């Protein structure tokens, strides 16, 4: 399902005014033309509406750079060894995922395994 657009400033103000007048959430939703769930979420926290953007990143950008640098320096290391060298607090799979995300710029090799995202060389 596609995500709906966030409430505009005008819609937010209108929802607050209708709520102050004592209208139900269902009536406000019909008046504004939005779902009652959107109205409910907005009225729960009007100041914080639209500011939360999902799950936080497991890795900081600096740690991601350290992992990629460790791969470039020694391509023979396993993902577990890279995790130990960089001090990353994550699984070896997460280390691999970080490296494979940049495979088009740096060719990643873990003990002879070339990542799936790496560009293929002509045979």
N, C-alpha and C positions, 0 to 999 in steps of 0.2 A: 504494500500500500504506500502511496506517495504521502509525503509529509505536507500538511497544510501550511499556509503562510502564517506567520506570527501576527498577533493582534496589532493593529495600527494604534497610534497614540489616540486618535479620535475614538476608536472602538473601546479602548481601555477606559477613557474618560466616561464614555457613555455607559459602560458596564457598571462603573463605580456609582454613577448618579442613579441608575435604575435600581441598584442594590440598596442605596440609601433610601429610595422611595418605598422599599419593602417588597419589591417584586421577587418572585421565586426564580431560581436558577433556570428552570425550564422556560419561564416567561421571558427572561432576559435573553436566553438563547434564541428564542423565536423572534424577538424584537431586533436583535443584532444580526441574526442570520448565521450564527455559529453553533457548534454542538454544545450541549450542556456540559460535556466533559471539559471543553476548553474554558468555559465560564467558571467551572468548579476549580480548575487548576489556577486560573488567574486570581480568583477571589481568595484562595488559600494563602497566596503570597504575591501580592501585587508588585512589590518592590523587586522580588527575585525572579519574576516571570521572564522567561526567555534568556536567562543568563547562564543556566546550567547547560553544558555542552557534552554530556556523556561521561563515559568512563575515563579517568585520568590515565595518562601514559605510564607504562611500567618503567620505561627507560628515559633518562634525561638526554637531551641532545649531546651533552658532553660525553656521557658514557657510550652512546652510540658511536661517536667519533673515535673514542678510544678502542672500541671493539674493531671497527673497520681498520684502524691503524695497525692493530696487532695482527690482523689477517694479512695486510700488505707486507708487514715486516717478515713474517714467517708463515708461508702458505701451507706448511706441513703439519701445523697444529690442529688438533681436533677441537670441536666446539667446547668440550669440557675443559681443555687446557686453556683456551682463550678466555673462558669464563673465570678460571682461577687466576690467570695473569692480570686481567683487568679488574678483578674484584667485583664483578657484576653479581647482583643479587637476583638471579633469574635462572630459568632452566636452560640447558644447552640448546633446546629447540628454539627458544627465544633468541639466543645468540645467532643461530643459523638464519632465523627469519630476518634479523636486522641486516645481516650480510647479504642475503639474497635480494633484499629490497633495493640494494645499490649495485646489483650485478651488472647492469649495463655500463656503469662507470668504472668499477673495479672488478676484475675477474676473480671470483672467489673459488678457492680450492680447499676442500677439507679432506686430507689424506687421499688424494686422487679423485675425489668426487667433485665434479664441476656442477655448480648450481644450475637448476632448470632455467633460470632467467638469464643466464649468460648468453651472449651472442654466439652463435655457432660459427666456427671457422670452416671455410670451404675445404672439402676433402680432396 
